[in-house]
């Protein structure tokens, strides 16, 4: 479950931000997560909520913005959304690094991100 380590890094970064600026309350942490990270939103949210319980940011909400994947094919020069695998076990389409135009291996241009976009707080 890599969601726990991601949540721990987020909490640590937010707490550092809070301590450096003497912030009294964090209301919301906005996170951007690319669909190629394979991070499950509900698991990440659960881990985050578990980790902040006894901290200065215990009343904060985690808002997750999903970023769509984009690929670039060095073979046919296609740029855009990847091919999706529709028969995944969880019932959701899973992005692949396969070019939807020629079927060969493509390079990820976008979709690996996992970053704090903003922190809404009260001074």
N, C-alpha and C positions, 0 to 999 in steps of 0.2 A: 504494500500500500504506500506508494510514493506521495499520496495526498498528505499524509501526516508530516513528512519532511518538508513539503512545500508550505503547508500551513505553519509549521514551526518557524520557517524562514520569514514568512510574512509577519507573524506575530513579533518576532525579534526585531525586524526592521521598523515596524510601527512603534513598538515600545522605545526604540532608540530615538525615533523622530519625536515622540512625546516627551521623553526625558530631556532632550537637547533644547526644547522650546518651552518647557514648563506649561504644557497644554493640560487643561483641566478635564476635558472630556472629548473622546473620539466618537463621532456619531456613525460614520460610514467609511469603509475602506473599499475602494473600487479597484477591481482586479481585472486585467485583460488576460484571457487564456485562449491560446490557439488550439484549434481542433486536432492538430497533430500531436499534442502533448499526451493524449489519452487520459487526461485528468477528468475524473467524474465530479460534476458540480456538487452533488449531494454529499459525497464522501468528503470533499474538500471543505464544504460548509460545516459538516459535523465535526471534523478535526479542528477547524478554526474555533468553533464555539466551545469545544472541550478545552482547548488550550488557553482561551482568554478568561475563563471563569474566575480565576483568582488574581487577575491583573488589573492594571489601571485602565485597560480598554475593554473591560468585561461587558459594557453595554453597547458596544459597537456592532454594526451589521456589516456583513460581507456581501458586496454586490459583485457578481461575476458577469463580465461581458465576454461573450464568445466571439472569437475572431475566426473567420473562414480561412481555410487553407487555399493557397495558390501555388501552382507549380510552373516550372519552365522546362520545356523539353529541348535538349540539345540536338535531338535528331531531326525533328520536324519544325522546330521554332515555335511550337504552341506555348501560349502563356494564358493561364486562367485557372479555373477550378480543377481539381484532380478528378480522376476516376474514383467512384465510390463503390465499395463492396456492399451490396445490398443484402446478402445472406448472412450477416453477422449474427452471432448467438444472442446478443442482447436485443435484437430487433431493430436497431438503429443502423443507418448506413455509416460505414467506416471509410474515411478517406484513405487512399493509397498513394504511393508515389509512382503510379503508372499513368502515362499520358493517355487521356481519353481520346486523343486524335489518332495516334499511331500505335499505341499499346506498349511502347518501350518505356524504359526507366526514365523518370523525370526527376528534377531537382526541386526541393521545397524552396519557395521564395518567401512564403508567409505561412504561419500556422504553428510555429514552435514557440511562440511567445508565452511567457508567464510572468507578468510584471504588475506592480502596483501602479495604477494610473493616477489615483488621487486619494487624499485622506480629508474627509470632512470633519472639522473639529470646532470646539469652542475654546477660546483662550482662557 
